[in-house]
Amino acid sequence: MSEQDMAASEEVMWTGRFISAKRRGRWEYVGRARGIRAAVILAIDEDEDGRRHVLLVDQFRVPLGRRCIELPAGLVGDQDEGEDATLAAIRELEEETGYRPDRMEPMGEFFSSPGMVSESFFLYRARGLQKTGDGGGVDGEDIRVHRVPLDTLAQQVETWRGEGHAIDVKLLLLLGAAITA
């Protein structure tokens, strides 16, 4: 980006219910409308024998035209503008997966695609998971829950790819060691 682009004021080209298309100089990008943020949850459950499983979800994503495997996540403040991000993460994890954590540990703010999207998300690590229901989201979401052993995750991702699923970039958080081996 040139200094001229940096000095330009941000122009909102249009705003929908959840996103705004913006321009600054020659750059076009999108961002969340009304200051809405996202919470993403890393939820790892452990069996009595110590085997660890990650909770993942999949749902149809219109921009991709197919189902996508993702960490559980949701919007912060989409219904209550003053909503606390930690409480939103707890709510979303239970709605989507049917698991409620004893505690949520904040892991920081991250930016998903900074060349095109101004949106950030807060990453949380869920601890002390208790199964409370089936999950699946709220009415109309059609979320499928997956509890995948961490030691087979790389193979499972390849299986999902072969079935035509998209894989969210945030899964790199869990695949890192397998990718660099």
Secondary structure, 3 states (H helix, E strand, C coil): CCHHHHHCCCEEEEECCCEEEEEECCEEEEEEHHHCEEEEEEEEEECCCCCEEEEEEEEEECCCCEEEEECCEEEECCCCCCCCHHHHHHHHHHHHHCEECCEEEEEEEEECCCCCECCEEEEEEEECCEECCCCCCCCCCCCEEEEEEHHHHHHHHHHHHHCCCEECHHHHHHHHHHHHC
